[in-house]
Amino acid sequence: MGELILCKQSIAANPFFLEDTSLNVYSLEELSYYIYNNVYLLNSDFISVELCNWIGRELGYRQLQQQLLDSKKDNAPLHVLVGMILTQIGYLSKSEIRQVLQTISSFENKSGMECRKMRADRLMEKDKIVDAIFEYEHLLDEHSGGKMPREFEGDIWHNLGSAYARLFFFDEASQCFEQAYMRNHKAASMRLMLASLRCNRNQEQFDALVAKYFIPEDVVESIKEEVTDLSRQPEISQFDQQIDELLQDKSERGQYDLKVSEILGRWKQEYNRLCRI
């Protein structure tokens, strides 16, 4: 899983395969770690009969196995079943367990669409941008054709546009924000629709959308000013100044190449991190 997990109890000879993330878990500690870090990916089918039987058969927790199976028969909510597992091993602290169970409870009574959106939003928060894009697009494809409330659909388009913008796909982002604005009629979607094109220096499409949606001139100017202000942030200004100083001193050409190479390397590393699946 990318981290060292100390397992003090039983380790299974045969792992349990988690289909949603294509991972094998070998212990309750690993299962607890997975639940804590992927709580928004859980659904009502997560505590399956197969998982309950694996806990008893492979890990030797026969009593926990029976408790889980009995609770499932009684239609216990997901947070109760998860709580049984997390409190059994003590891998997480009481406050961490409470946080997980509160989070699960928050989406248990919501519709499937709402839960899917919450999970995608959580992926965005954790910088799993490509995974979030997949979730948003899959949700929109599944419920296309008027199967979800217009404003809710618009909000999904808005968040999808934010995901594309995080990866610097500004034209794609603007298209998503336009789809959002057509459905939710929110000023935030309209402003980001134009701001994305401004970032991409697509003046022709920018002007076309201003005319199409009859956007007032004062609003247009404020959007332009916001994008300009962003480009003048101290970090960017300092970088520009450093590069200019290195370019003016020919004796520092080697330092210039090294400095730019270091910066590009960091940018590439950060971009690859955002694009990982």
Secondary structure, DSSP 8 states (H G I E B T S, - for coil): --S-----S---SS-EEETTTTEEE-SHHHHHHHHHH-GGG--TTSS-HHHHHHHHHTT--HHHHHHHHHHHHTT--HHHHHHHHHHHH--S-HHHHHHHHHHHHHHHTS-HHHHHHHHHHHHHHTT-HHHHHHHHHHHHHHTTTT-S-HHHHHHHHHHHHHHHHHTT-HHHHHHHHHHHHHHH--HHHHHHHHHHHHHTT-HHHHHHHHHHTT--HHHHHHHHHHHHHHHT-HHHHHHHHHHHHHHH-GGGHHHHHHHHHHHHHHHHHHHHHHH--
